[in-house]
Amino acid sequence: MNALFLVLFVCCALALAFAEPAAFLPALLAGAKDAVTLCLSLAAVYAVWLGFLKVAEDAGVLRGMAKCMKPLTARLFRTRNERALGHIAVNLSANFLGMGGAATPAGISAMRLLGQGERAEYARAMLFVVNCAGLQLFPVTAVALRAELGSAAPFDIVLPAVLASLCSLLLGMALVRVAFAVRAKVRG
Amino acid sequence: MKWLALLLPLLFLAVFVFAAARRVKVYDSFAGGAAGVLPLLRSLFPYIAAVLVLASLFEASGLSARLCAAVSPLFGALGIPAEIAPLVLVKPFSGSGSLSLLSRLCSQYGADSYIARCACAVYASGETVFYLSAVYFASAEGKRPFLPVAVALASNLAAAALGCLFCRLL
C-alpha cells in the first residue's frame, strides 16, 4: 500500500504541477475536508451501532449467533476465536441484510480480535475479501433510486446484481485460498 | 419497502428486551459500547484522510479522466459500456462519489435503459475497496494489505463485467 500510495501521489502531483499548480493545495484540502465530514457522520453511525452491538454481546446474542454460524465461519476463516467469530457472524449477517452501518464496526472489531500471526493474516484477508464482495440479499439503494426516477420495473436489477456479487464472492474466496496455499509452498 | 423499514425497530426492540430479561444493564451497556467510538475514529481518521486526500488529488489532476479513457477499451472487451467506466473506477474509493455518479447516469439515460441497469448492477455488486482496506487494516500493525486489496479489486472488476453480462441476458 505504501508503494501504491507514493506512486499514485507522485503521478498526480506531477500531472497537476504541469497543468494547474494553483489547484494542488485546494485539492488536498478538499480531500481532507471530505475525511473530516465522513468521520463526523461515522461517529454518529458507529455510536448507535457499537452501543447496540455491546448490548447484544452482553446479552449473549453474539455468542448465540457465533454458535449458529460456526460450522460455516470456523472453516472459512480457520479460527476458533469465539469472540471474533461472534463479531464475524454479525458482520456477515448485517452485510447480507444491507445494514452497512452495523457491518463495518463489527468487521473492525473482528479484525482486531483475530489478533496476530500467520493464521490471523489468512482470516483477516478472507474477512476483508468477503466484505468487499458486498453480497446483499436486496440492493436497497439502487432499487430505491430507480423507483424514484420512475422505472417501470425497479426490481429487475436485483437478480443480475446478486448473481454478480455471488460470483465475485466465490472468485475472491478461491483467490485468497490459492494465494495463501502458494505462499505457504514458497516458504516451504 | 415498508416491511423492510419495520425490520430495524423490531431488531432493536427484540435485542433490548432480551438483554433486559437476562439482567443486562442496557443503559450502561449501550454507553459502554458507544464509548469505543472516539478511540476507534482516532485510529481510523489518519487512514481515511490519506485515502480521501489521494482520491481528491487523483480527480483534480485529470489522471482519473485519462485513466477512464485508457481503460475503456479494456472494459469494452469485458463487456462493460464506456459510460460506466468512471463508476467502476470511482467505486473503490468513495461510496458517496459513486452514488452521485450512479444517480447522474440513471437520470441522464433513463432509469430503464441498459446503461442505467448496468450501472445499478455495478454499484450494487461492488464495494469501496480502498476505503474498507484503510478502515479494516488501520489497526493491523505491520501487516501488508496488498494481497487482499488486489484480490478484492480483481473480484470487483469481475463482478462489474458479470453484472453487465447478466443485465444483457436476464
Interface residues (C-beta under 8 A of the other chain):
Chain A: M1 L4 F5 L8 F9 C11 C12 A13 A15 L16 A19 A23 F24 P26 A27 L28 A30 G31 A32 D34 A35 V36 L38 C39 L42 A43 Y46 A47 V48 L50 G51 F52 L53 K54 V55 A56 E57 D58 A59 G60 V61 L97 M99 T104 P105 G107 I108 M111 R112 E121 R124 A125 L127 F128 V129 N131 C132 A133 G134 Q136 F138 P139 V140 T141 A142 V143 A144 L145 R146 L149 G150 S151 A152 A153 P154 D156 I157 L159 P160 A161 V162 L163 A164 S165 C167 S168 L169 L171 G172 L175 V176 A179
Chain B: M1 L4 L7 L8 F12 V15 F16 F18 A19 R22 V24 V26 S29 F30 A31 G32 G33 A34 G36 V37 L38 L40 L41 L44 F45 I48 A49 A50 V51 L52 V53 L54 A55 S56 L57 F58 E59 A60 S61 G62 L63 S94 L99 L102 S103 C106 S107 G110 A111 D112 A116 R117 C120 A121 Y123 A124 S125 G126 E127 V129 L132 S133 V135 Y136 F137 S139 A140 K143 R144 P145 F146 L147 P148 V149 V151 A152 A154 S155 N156 A158 A159 A160 L162 G163 F166 C167 L170
